[in-house]
Amino acid sequence: MKYEGKTGEYFEVCSITNEDNSSLKHAIDGSLILLWFEGDNNQLNIDGVTRIFNTNNITFLTSFHNVEVIKISTVKVLKFNKPFFCVVNHDSEVGCKGILYYGATSLPVIKVSDSELEILSAAWKMLCIEMESKDELQLEMLQMMLKRILILCTRIYKEQSHSVEVDQPTSDVIREFNYLVEEHFKTKHTVAEYADLLFKSPKTLSNVFKKLGSKSPLEFIQDRILLEAKRLLSYTDKGISEIAYEVGYEDVQSFSRFFKKKQELSPSEFKNQHQ
């Protein structure tokens, strides 16, 4: 089921199987995707990494992810573009920016519990019912249903991902940092540059991540650069120097040293193995 508005809005709700997964391959530019798995041992290759998803796992993708189906059972798919609903502009309403979407290098995955399943299933059912409506209120209703699903998923993710409790200001800093890295990783490579955007000192920003016991801010930045370089090496015919320039390195030797240090392979060796 698809909704296409007069000013470029696109929204799709469907189910895919191993035999029919064309909807997953058909990427709308700038679209955001939610996959809800209804069986065990689903296998997808996402950006060159094979990942396994089980019953009531939900993951969140963008159109920039390279996804290859290895094996799936039945998967519910929700797909929407920015004109339909912009999670950045409406972050105060859904709070998923930098968590479910635009989270730099992490691939968010949640496991829906039995208690949460009833609520989320009801929201999905109402969404499917609304897809059948064809009146002037349909767009607003669909956006409302989408927001409800995103809010529920964001709550589940927060409950499942925080190994330590963090206050709201700290959580907001982390989300905004994740989003800014996704937006600027090709041109900004230092912690200080992101600290300036957040009106924080580099030390304060580092202490926030240290409190969580996670990777340092610099590691997040470098991992995002590496992910983009690996995507370009694996899925395009661009040369090493062109890829280096695209991810913010004017000197191809500096890029090659960075890549080999992180990946233990030179860019050309990686390209030969993965293309």
C-alpha positions in Angstrom: 0.0 0.0 0.0 1.4 3.4 -1.0 0.5 7.0 -0.4 1.8 9.6 -2.9 1.0 13.2 -2.3 0.8 16.2 -4.6 4.0 17.7 -3.4 6.3 14.7 -3.4 5.1 12.9 -0.3 5.8 9.2 -0.4 4.7 6.6 2.2 4.6 2.8 1.9 3.5 0.0 4.1 3.9 -3.6 2.9 5.2 -7.1 3.8 8.0 -8.8 1.9 9.1 -12.4 1.7 12.1 -14.3 0.4 10.4 -14.7 -2.9 9.1 -11.1 -3.2 11.4 -8.4 -1.7 11.4 -5.9 -4.6 10.1 -3.2 -2.3 13.2 -3.4 -0.2 15.4 -3.0 -3.3 13.4 -0.1 -4.6 15.0 2.8 -2.7 13.4 6.3 -2.7 16.0 9.0 -2.5 16.3 10.2 1.1 13.8 7.7 2.4 13.8 6.2 5.8 12.9 2.5 6.3 11.6 0.4 9.2 11.9 -3.4 9.0 9.8 -5.5 11.5 10.8 -9.2 11.3 8.1 -11.8 11.9 10.2 -15.0 12.0 13.6 -16.2 13.1 17.0 -16.4 11.4 16.5 -13.6 8.9 19.8 -12.8 7.2 20.6 -9.5 5.5 23.9 -8.2 4.3 24.0 -4.5 5.3 27.0 -2.5 4.0 29.0 -5.7 3.6 28.2 -7.2 7.1 25.8 -10.1 7.4 23.3 -9.5 10.2 20.8 -11.9 11.7 17.3 -10.8 12.9 14.8 -12.8 14.8 11.0 -12.6 15.5 9.9 -9.1 16.6 13.3 -7.5 16.0 12.9 -4.1 14.4 15.7 -2.3 12.6 15.9 1.1 11.0 17.6 2.0 7.7 18.1 4.9 5.4 18.3 4.9 1.6 22.1 5.1 1.9 22.4 1.6 3.4 23.3 -1.1 0.9 21.0 -4.0 1.7 21.2 -7.5 0.1 18.7 -10.2 1.1 20.3 -13.5 2.0 17.3 -15.2 3.6 14.1 -13.8 5.1 10.7 -15.1 6.2 8.1 -12.4 6.4 9.1 -8.8 7.1 6.8 -5.8 7.6 8.2 -2.7 5.8 7.5 0.9 6.5 9.1 3.5 4.1 8.7 7.2 4.0 10.5 10.2 2.6 11.3 13.7 3.9 8.4 15.5 2.2 6.0 13.1 4.0 7.6 13.4 7.4 10.9 14.9 8.4 12.2 13.4 11.6 14.8 16.2 11.9 12.3 19.0 11.7 9.8 17.1 13.9 12.4 15.9 16.4 10.6 17.6 19.3 7.6 15.4 18.5 9.2 12.0 18.1 12.7 12.3 19.5 14.3 9.7 17.2 16.9 11.9 15.5 20.3 10.5 16.2 18.8 7.3 17.7 16.7 5.4 15.2 17.9 7.5 12.2 21.0 9.5 11.5 22.9 7.8 14.3 26.3 7.8 12.6 27.8 4.3 12.5 25.4 2.3 14.6 22.6 0.2 13.2 19.7 0.4 15.7 17.9 -2.8 16.5 15.2 -3.3 19.1 13.5 -6.4 20.4 9.8 -5.9 21.0 8.7 -7.6 24.2 5.3 -9.3 24.7 4.0 -6.3 26.7 5.1 -3.9 24.0 3.9 -6.1 21.1 0.2 -5.5 21.7 0.6 -1.7 21.7 2.8 -1.6 18.6 0.7 -4.2 16.7 -2.4 -2.1 17.4 -0.7 1.0 16.1 0.4 -0.8 12.9 -3.1 -2.2 12.4 -4.6 1.3 12.6 -2.0 2.5 10.2 -2.9 -0.1 7.7 -6.6 0.7 8.1 -5.9 4.4 7.5 -4.0 3.5 4.3 -7.3 2.5 2.8 -8.8 5.9 3.4 -8.9 8.4 0.5 -10.2 11.6 2.0 -8.5 15.0 2.6 -7.5 14.0 6.1 -5.5 11.0 5.1 -2.1 12.6 5.0 -2.5 14.1 8.5 -3.8 10.8 9.9 -1.0 8.8 8.4 1.6 11.2 9.8 0.0 10.8 13.2 0.1 7.0 13.0 3.7 7.1 11.9 4.7 9.4 14.8 3.1 7.0 17.2 5.1 4.1 15.9 8.3 6.1 15.9 7.7 7.3 19.5 7.0 3.7 20.7 10.2 2.4 19.0 12.3 5.2 20.4 11.1 4.4 23.9 11.9 0.8 23.5 15.4 1.6 22.1 16.2 3.9 25.0 15.1 1.3 27.5 17.2 -1.5 25.9 20.3 0.4 24.9 21.2 2.4 28.1 23.5 0.3 30.3 23.8 3.3 32.5 21.2 6.0 33.3 21.8 9.4 31.8 19.9 12.6 32.3 17.9 14.2 29.5 20.5 16.9 28.7 23.3 14.3 28.4 21.0 12.2 26.2 20.2 15.2 24.0 24.0 16.0 23.5 24.6 12.4 22.4 21.7 12.4 19.9 22.7 15.8 18.5 26.4 14.7 18.2 25.3 11.5 16.3 23.2 13.6 14.0 25.9 16.2 13.4 28.5 13.5 12.6 26.1 12.0 10.0 25.7 15.5 8.5 29.3 16.7 8.5 31.7 13.7 8.6 33.0 14.4 5.1 34.2 17.8 6.0 34.7 17.8 9.8 37.1 15.2 11.2 38.0 16.5 14.7 36.2 16.4 18.0 36.8 20.2 18.4 34.7 21.0 15.3 31.7 19.1 16.7 32.2 20.5 20.1 32.0 24.0 18.6 28.7 23.1 16.9 27.3 21.9 20.2 28.7 24.9 22.2 30.7 22.5 24.4 34.4 22.1 25.0 36.1 19.0 23.5 36.8 17.8 27.0 33.2 18.1 28.1 32.1 16.1 25.0 34.7 13.4 25.6 33.5 13.1 29.3 29.9 12.6 28.2 30.9 9.5 26.1 33.3 8.3 28.8 30.4 8.3 31.3 28.6 5.9 29.0 31.6 3.7 28.7 31.2 3.8 24.9 33.6 4.7 22.1 35.2 8.1 22.2 33.8 10.9 20.0 36.8 10.7 17.8 36.2 6.9 17.3 32.6 7.7 16.3 33.8 10.3 13.7 36.4 8.0 12.3 34.1 5.0 12.2 31.6 7.0 10.1 34.3 8.1 7.7 35.5 4.4 7.4 31.9 3.2 6.8 31.4 5.6 3.9 34.8 4.7 2.4 34.0 1.0 2.6 30.6 1.7 0.9 32.2 3.6 -1.9 35.0 1.0 -2.4 32.5 -1.9 -2.4 29.6 -0.5 -4.4 31.0 2.1 -6.8 33.7 2.2 -9.5 35.3 5.3 -8.1 39.0 5.4 -7.8 40.9 5.6 -4.5 41.9 9.2 -4.9 38.3 10.2 -5.8 37.0 8.3 -2.7 39.6 9.9 -0.5 38.6 13.4 -1.7 34.9 12.5 -1.2 35.4 11.6 2.5 37.5 14.7 3.2 41.1 13.8 2.4 42.9 15.9 -0.1 46.0 13.7 0.3 45.4 10.1 -0.9 48.4 8.9 1.2 46.8 10.2 4.4 43.6 8.5 3.5 45.3 5.2 2.8 47.2 5.3 6.1 43.9 6.1 8.0 42.1 3.3 6.2 44.8 0.7 6.7 45.1 1.5 10.4 41.4 1.1 10.9 40.7 -1.9 8.5 44.1 -3.6 8.4 43.9 -3.6 4.6 44.8 -0.9 2.1 41.9 0.6 0.2 42.9 -1.2 -3.0 43.2 -4.5 -1.1 39.7 -4.0 0.4 38.3 -3.0 -3.0 39.7 -6.1 -4.7 38.2 -8.3 -1.9 34.7 -6.8 -1.8 33.7 -5.6 -5.3 
